[in-house]
Amino acid sequence: MSPYSHFDLVQERYPQPGCLKVYRALRLAICARGAEVDWSDFSPSDWELLGEMAARDGVAGLLYQAWKQGQRPPTAPILLIGQLGAAFTRNQAKFSEFQNELTGIIEPALRAAGQTMIVLKGAALANTLYAQPGLRPMVDMDCLVAKENLPAVVTILNKIGYTQDKDGLLVPGVAYFEYHLVMKRYGPPAFMLELHHTLIAAREESFNLDTGWFLEQTKALGGSLLTLTPGAHLLHLVTHLMLHHGEGESDLLHFYDIHLLLERWGARIEWAELLQAARSMNLDYAVYAALQGCAARFETRMPPMFEQPPTGQRVQPVKEFIETRQKPIPLTHTERYLKRLANRPFGMQVELALRFAFPQPEFMRRRYGLTALWLWPLSYPLRWAIGIGQLLSMLGRKFKR
């Protein structure tokens, strides 16, 4: 592993004095080890930073529950306790909305059409892996279907009010883009469902991701809804963390999901089979790196077969890819689009370029805050000028290096 550590990441993300002390306290507290923290040494700014960090890293509900169960510091500010409690309550309410949507509306529609869908991440883990849904925040619903079933499932979702969000694309008729479709149903309450037909857009990064393997590693969640087995959940969470987000863009919650899965479901995992599957997809180094990250943050017990890093020529490109993403990468909107263009087929590059240059009028009005409808044509030259400016700035930085 490279010398850049999660402590460096924290100091970049939270440049306030005492950030590492607060970070240590947060990690210990959510693991029910708050008694090891000297809370009397906390200043008002430390308490404020603790609340900011817990919210930013997705663990406010976990901290609230740990304090509620008897580890609350006597000096903890009432305002902070209220903020954590409000986050817990929001998590509970959001899960209830998603659960009602999944089981009450989506599942019957799928069942009637003879289709199934695999529920991933928070929507599957919040009330199975976690003791209470309020401990695990959710933003959207992630689901996986076989690519050949995607048109049928999209048709079902269309019939119950979901539409595909094409990110402002002006050109009609674009087929399934990247690795998932974003489906939205406007409320209230509004719902967003990421419908995956593979798990990450990692074709160009020396991986051999076998979506078929994940489609076979399932168990019943309820009716036509399925979820992954513990081992497949682990491999998916690792893939999402290390290869999709990268450690530099991760939160404590990403690592805590994996830590808790190992603590509670580790005995259910067939480790020899998981190692074989990870090796066949060239993901074994990603598993090792993620588990090392969990151990560094939460002292997670490492499974014996992942205590040592895999080696060899096949591993090196994956290792380098993971290490380049350990640091946060501040990118402009233009740079993010250029990054998505790299190593894509030409047709997809054209689609991406059109998405960037010619969004639909409604998108432009929202993006640039236009109140008068007749102003929207003028926003296109503005968008192009900003993009060219960001591109020239990027080229200037590279030239200076």
Rosetta blueprint (number, residue, H / E / L):
1 M L
2 S L
3 P L
4 Y L
5 S L
6 H H
7 F H
8 D H
9 L H
10 V H
11 Q H
12 E H
13 R H
14 Y L
15 P L
16 Q L
17 P L
18 G L
19 C H
20 L H
21 K H
22 V H
23 Y H
24 R H
25 A H
26 L H
27 R H
28 L H
29 A H
30 I H
31 C L
32 A L
33 R L
34 G H
35 A H
36 E H
37 V L
38 D L
39 W H
40 S H
41 D H
42 F L
43 S L
44 P H
45 S H
46 D H
47 W H
48 E H
49 L H
50 L H
51 G H
52 E H
53 M H
54 A H
55 A H
56 R H
57 D L
58 G L
59 V L
60 A H
61 G H
62 L H
63 L H
64 Y H
65 Q H
66 A H
67 W H
68 K H
69 Q H
70 G H
71 Q H
72 R L
73 P L
74 P L
75 T L
76 A L
77 P L
78 I H
79 L H
80 L H
81 I H
82 G H
83 Q H
84 L H
85 G H
86 A H
87 A H
88 F H
89 T H
90 R H
91 N H
92 Q H
93 A H
94 K H
95 F H
96 S H
97 E H
98 F H
99 Q H
100 N H
101 E H
102 L H
103 T H
104 G H
105 I H
106 I H
107 E H
108 P H
109 A H
110 L H
111 R H
112 A H
113 A L
114 G L
115 Q L
116 T L
117 M E
118 I E
119 V E
120 L E
121 K H
122 G H
123 A H
124 A H
125 L H
126 A L
127 N L
128 T L
129 L L
130 Y L
131 A L
132 Q L
133 P H
134 G H
135 L H
136 R L
137 P L
138 M L
139 V L
140 D L
141 M E
142 D E
143 C E
144 L E
145 V L
146 A L
147 K H
148 E H
149 N H
150 L H
151 P H
152 A H
153 V H
154 V H
155 T H
156 I H
157 L H
158 N H
159 K H
160 I L
161 G L
162 Y L
163 T E
164 Q E
165 D L
166 K L
167 D L
168 G L
169 L E
170 L L
171 V L
172 P L
173 G L
174 V L
175 A L
176 Y L
177 F L
178 E L
179 Y L
180 H E
181 L E
182 V E
183 M E
184 K E
185 R E
186 Y L
187 G L
188 P L
189 P L
190 A L
191 F E
192 M E
193 L E
194 E E
195 L E
196 H E
197 H L
198 T L
199 L L
200 I L
201 A L
202 A L
203 R L
204 E L
205 E L
206 S L
207 F L
208 N L
209 L L
210 D L
211 T H
212 G H
213 W H
214 F H
215 L H
216 E H
217 Q L
218 T E
219 K E
220 A E
221 L E
222 G E
223 G L
224 S L
225 L E
226 L E
227 T E
228 L E
229 T L
230 P H
231 G H
232 A H
233 H H
234 L H
235 L H
236 H H
237 L H
238 V H
239 T H
240 H H
241 L H
242 M H
243 L H
244 H H
245 H H
246 G L
247 E H
248 G H
249 E H
250 S L
251 D L
252 L H
253 L H
254 H H
255 F H
256 Y H
257 D H
258 I H
259 H H
260 L H
261 L H
262 L H
263 E H
264 R H
265 W H
266 G H
267 A H
268 R H
269 I L
270 E L
271 W H
272 A H
273 E H
274 L H
275 L H
276 Q H
277 A H
278 A H
279 R H
280 S H
281 M L
282 N L
283 L L
284 D H
285 Y H
286 A H
287 V H
288 Y H
289 A H
290 A H
291 L H
292 Q H
293 G H
294 C H
295 A H
296 A H
297 R H
298 F H
299 E L
300 T L
301 R L
302 M L
303 P L
304 P H
305 M H
306 F H
307 E L
308 Q L
309 P L
310 P L
311 T L
312 G L
313 Q L
314 R L
315 V H
316 Q H
317 P H
318 V H
319 K H
320 E H
321 F H
322 I H
323 E H
324 T H
325 R L
326 Q L
327 K L
328 P L
329 I L
330 P L
331 L L
332 T L
333 H H
334 T H
335 E H
336 R H
337 Y H
338 L H
339 K H
340 R H
341 L H
342 A L
343 N L
344 R L
345 P L
346 F H
347 G H
348 M H
349 Q H
350 V H
351 E H
352 L H
353 A H
354 L H
355 R H
356 F H
357 A H
358 F L
359 P E
360 Q L
361 P H
362 E H
363 F H
364 M H
365 R H
366 R H
367 R H
368 Y H
369 G L
370 L L
371 T L
372 A L
373 L H
374 W H
375 L H
376 W H
377 P H
378 L H
379 S H
380 Y H
381 P H
382 L H
383 R H
384 W H
385 A H
386 I H
387 G H
388 I H
389 G H
390 Q H
391 L H
392 L H
393 S H
394 M H
395 L H
396 G H
397 R H
398 K H
399 F H
400 K H
401 R L
